[in-house]
Amino acid sequence: MGRLLYQLLLLVTALISIPGVVMASAVASALPEGTPPDLASNWVGFTCIGLFVVAYGLVMAEEITHLRKSKPVLLAAGIIWGLI
C-alpha cells in the first residue's frame, strides 16, 4: 500500500510540474539571455502594482476586515509571482 501511494504521489508531482517547466522555457526563450522583462510597458507590471495596492489597502483596513495582515499580502505575492 505504501509503495503504491508513493508511486501515485510521484506521478501526480511529475504531471503537475511538467507544464510549469514548459511554460518557463517558452518565456525564457522569448527574451535575450540576461535581459529582464520590461514590466513598465506591459499589462503584467500594471496588474502587479494594482494587486500590491489592493493588498496594502487590506492591510491598512485590518481593524475593519478582521483579516490578519499576512493573508492579503501572501495571496497578492503568490499571484504576482505567478504573473511574472
N, C-alpha and C positions, 0 to 999 in steps of 0.2 A: 504493500500500500504506500509506503514511504517513497519508494523508488518511482512509482507511477506519478505521485504528486510532484516530485522533484522534476521529472521529465515534462510534465504538463506546465509547471511554472517556468521552466527553461524555454519551452516553445512559445508561451504567451509573451515572455520578455523579448524573445527574438522577433516575434511578429510586430510587437509594439515599437521596437527600436529601429527597425529597418526603414519605415517611411521617414523618420527624422533624419537618418543618415543620408537618404536620397535627396531630401529637400535641402539639407545643409550643403551638400556638394553642388547642387544646382545653383544656389545663391552664391556660393563662394567662387564658382567658375565664371559668374557674370561680371565680377569685378577683377581688375588687375591685382596681382598679389601685393599685399601690404597696404591696400587702399581701403580706408573705412567707408561705409556707405554714407552718402550725403543726405542726412536726415533733415537739414534745414529747408530743403525744397521738395520733400516727399510727404505724402499723406501719413506715413508711419510716424514721422517725427512730430507732426501736429497732434496726432492721436495720443502719442505718449505724453506730450505736455498736458493735454486735456485730462488724461487719466490721472496724472500726478496732481493736478489742481483739484480734481474731484476728491481724490483720496485725502489730500491735505485739508480740504474743507470738512470732510467727515471726521478727521482727527480733531479739528477745532470745535466741532459740534458734538464732542463726546458726551457732554452732560445732557444734551437733548436726545441723542440717538441711543444712548446707553450701550454703545458698542465699545469694545476695547480698542485702543489705538492701533494695535497690531493688525487687526482684521482687515480694515480697508487698505492699509499700507501693503500687507502681504499679497492681497488679491491684485492690487494695481501693479505691484512689482512682478508678479507672475505673468500677468497679461502683457506688460511692457516687454519682459524678457522673451515671451513667445512671439511678439510682433517683430522685435529686432532680430 
